[in-house]
């Protein structure tokens, strides 16, 4: 008799869960019909045409981009696009069309959810680096021995946007990669002018001496490989300055990935 009641209770519980799932699906379906999601780039209705950045490790699925616009993102090869003082510098995509617009949406238009899509593109590109390394007989450091570090920005920029755009991308990327993340290992100790307004020589001068490291964080991540993340690579002035600072503080295991590159 006791076993009968236990079995009945279990069946009722499963039925209740099924009903909850059905109601949830029904409500979400109604909302999707009333409030149609549109592509953040071309404005078309998404529905079944939506590009999904969801996978087993994604912390959030944000339906912002249609498949057509997603296909226009041009990925670069998985080998380094540059080297500075022995440090490999990779760039995931070409900075134009859809990628350029997505970065601008996050950077200037307060579209914070775009960081999830951009991080997913970065995550997909990381797989290309892994494939390239494996082909060359080299391997990336284990995720436990990696620390992801975003390029810091001016405090004024954070006040205007409400967030650091590169920080948001890097944080989501670390969730996808399941690798340690540090927002304070690298510090910006003086404000700079926007790099895009300056020429090559002025860019180098602009960022000179503007970065430092947090000694407490260095101890915390001692012995790990530092992966620097930035959004756009143009002349390399910012990345090069960061490499100088890290090496000056005896951090030698470094590589860099930027989301996009100006070509």
Secondary structure by P-SEA (a helix, b strand, c coil): caaaaaaaaaaaaaaaaaaaaaaaaaaaaaaaaaccccccccccccccccccccccccccccccccaaaaaaccccccccccccccbbbbbcccccaaaaaaaaaacccccccaaaaaaaaaaaaaaaaaaaaaaacccccccccbbbbcccccaaaaaaacccaaaaaaaaaaaaacbbbbcccccccccccccccccaaaaaaaacccccccaaaaaaaccbbbbbbbcccccaaaaaaaaaaaaaaccccbbbbbccccc
